[in-house]
Amino acid sequence: MKRSRNDLWAACAFLAPNFLGFATFLAFPLLFSIIVAFTNWDLALHNRYRDEPVQWVGVRNFIELLTHRDFWKYTGNTLYLMLGIPI
């Protein structure tokens, strides 16, 4: 019993840097991006020099993106480029 407990602590010590790296460089930025996608957050308006409140806008950002004419043009250009590179 004592050996398995010591092995568990050693395993946790070896795995801790991997978990910290995962949380720091993948999980936190991913969650932050998902949360920010549903708000009106803008770097020009929400920084330390201005005190504008961040508001929850829901899917309004995505509706605006999908109805924007240039979005589909840029998406088509990207697909054309990405499919053209292997050829």
PyMOL commands that set and color helices and strands:
alter all, ss='L'
color gray80, all
select helices_A, chain A and resi 2-37+60-67+69-84
alter helices_A, ss='H'
color red, helices_A
deselect
rebuild
show_as cartoon
